Amino acid sequence: MNETCASCKYFRRHYVKFGRGYVPLDQGHCVHPRLKDRTADTPACTRYRCGEKSRQES
């Protein structure tokens, strides 16, 4: 299984306002143990923890 930041519980995806809603970006940041810029397709690091699927992926 290819684990990436996008599926990690510590990854916070960034969004932009588009019209009346928000659109997810490929960029975001990791919040463990401190803030670090990441992209959704960055390979998972040693602190990776499986998170829940986002509402966009369901």
C-alpha positions in Angstrom: 0.0 0.0 0.0 1.4 3.4 -0.9 0.8 5.6 2.1 0.9 9.4 1.5 0.3 12.5 3.5 -3.2 12.7 2.1 -4.3 9.6 4.1 -2.6 10.6 7.3 -4.6 11.8 10.3 -2.0 14.6 10.9 -2.4 16.1 7.4 -4.5 19.2 7.1 -5.5 20.0 3.5 -5.8 23.6 2.3 -8.9 24.9 0.5 -9.8 27.9 -1.7 -13.1 29.6 -2.0 -14.6 29.0 -5.4 -18.1 30.5 -6.1 -20.3 29.6 -3.1 -18.2 26.6 -2.0 -14.6 25.5 -1.3 -12.3 23.4 -3.5 -9.5 21.2 -1.9 -5.9 21.9 -3.0 -3.1 19.4 -3.2 -1.2 21.5 -0.7 -1.6 21.3 3.1 0.4 20.9 6.2 1.4 18.3 8.8 0.6 19.2 12.4 2.7 16.6 14.2 4.8 17.5 16.1 5.0 20.9 14.5 3.7 22.6 11.4 5.4 21.5 8.1 4.3 22.3 4.6 3.4 19.2 2.6 1.6 18.1 -0.6 -1.1 15.4 -0.6 1.1 13.1 -2.7 4.2 13.3 -0.4 5.3 9.8 0.7 4.4 9.2 4.3 7.0 9.8 7.0 7.7 7.6 10.1 5.0 9.5 12.1 2.3 8.4 9.7 -1.0 7.3 11.3 -3.9 6.1 9.2 -6.7 8.7 9.2 -10.3 8.5 8.0 -11.2 9.2 4.4 -12.3 12.8 3.8 -15.8 13.6 2.7 -14.5 14.4 -0.8 -13.1 10.8 -1.3 -16.2 9.0 0.0 
